[in-house]
């Protein structure tokens, strides 16, 4: 391989959108022939990728097959709930299945590589990309990260229906100061290892073949040059040997960071740190060869990166059959099938969180005379898909309004008024919205954010309902009809007014192609809601950062003691805690018990608890187990999630649920940053949210 051919393998070009779908830029075929392309971003289509692959294999000197990469985040053509919503299902099996379907569809369209799962945790809902991850918790985040990797990659990466998965963005991207995307991250080594890194480790242990570097710096070092975290931790301590891809122009951005004086310096720093693929900066291709020739960079470092890229191509089976993924017949057969839509609807139902339900306001009856569906988010087929939709299309999606219309009985009249825009100050639609409410037997307010208000670079400084939606809600509510609220949003919203005034609130996020039917399934009670919040909902933006696994402090909040850690204007507690979510039935927890009161440092303890459905309907409870190390040489969080189980229960039925905790669950990073289980007492909390839990305890000797 010539040096030019080597850096060609490390170079990722981007596709462009055309009337006939994604295409390579003009002259792209010539670059392939010249061996200057290792992979493409955003180029797919079975016939088209076949043709490009033919050029690479038959017309370039070495005939190395291309990789086609794309952001298949929550489905390819069959769009699933946004990842944050999927996490609310607490159902890793269904989340794995969603990723599997994304891979089946994407691979049939010629793709080999997805830039997912996004495993960044965030404690800051101002950050728009919180919607792309699994929320605030390292345990839940790790379970979901592993599930998605298994789903994308299947059992055998060489099978033609799998995608190479990418855990991104390494690392601590969700810790951006002020919730401002791309901003500086400065976290302690402890927080990095305890909070931000575990989902990456879980993804790597699940076999993720790829990792993407993050745009941000961590404590002064841009992640695209972070030799310690990439070489010592990821490749060293964790023993990972996959392909590390830069983020979009991430290598070049080290100049703007004030880290690399020039393009070539940035390229050298990135290669030295172990960044194998240059996504669209074209620095490896254009600037690195001269640096190798004049001795500034050892060619061996380039060779290592090339080896990793070629190994990925081999793992995908491309040297055996470069065309195996690009199959027009399979493309037609597996895209947006009824079975895939059904899987999306099932996960969408389970991702819905019932935040509040006073006096059994929900479910609604299907035989109401008149139902008014009011709000700017009701009739929005595109928005229900959320951001990052790969090949998803608005015309495939069912809006909330359409879903409700399809579900009601033949004698029910459905009225709809948007009432207001999503953003902006126009109140001219209020009067007709109120008039519709006045004619109705029940009102569903469909409120929230445009999907474009979260995702990359879409950060907010307030978590309030945008525009005049709250005023719209007040006016409609004043009509005095039974009113419930359905929220669409990509982040926690501070909806205190709704919480105080509206009897029932459903958090429905952005749920994908089958959003409307899934919302109707839950709203009308065909299915009881079973989702739980994967992230804390603050009362207002000033409480950020607020998360359940915080420390105790020396002065824990005490309402009777002024000099404790709280606010003078709002309570210190969240609006809705992590893990919260109601059902149409009720669950009663018995007292948890442990099988052994005392265990050795390497021992295990089993916690049992009986959960009973004490209400009138079938339902599924997500039973959650949290743990606290009461006293340790390094202070520990007040509680940390260590297990959960979805437990379906018929009315009157009771089941005993058990969790086994071992050294991995009890350990933490000691003062020397080594994992340790320390003797002492531990408290176990079991319940239906992080705030409501019954306790048991045991001692480690
Ligand atoms: C995002 C990545 C994404 C890449 C390619 C970047 O702007 O940060 O998450 O994979 O674009 O689309």
Boltz pocket constraint, residues with backbone or C-beta under 6 A from the ligand:
constraints:
  - pocket:
      binder: B
      contacts: [[A, 41], [A, 71], [A, 115], [A, 168], [A, 247], [A, 248], [A, 456]]
      max_distance: 6.0
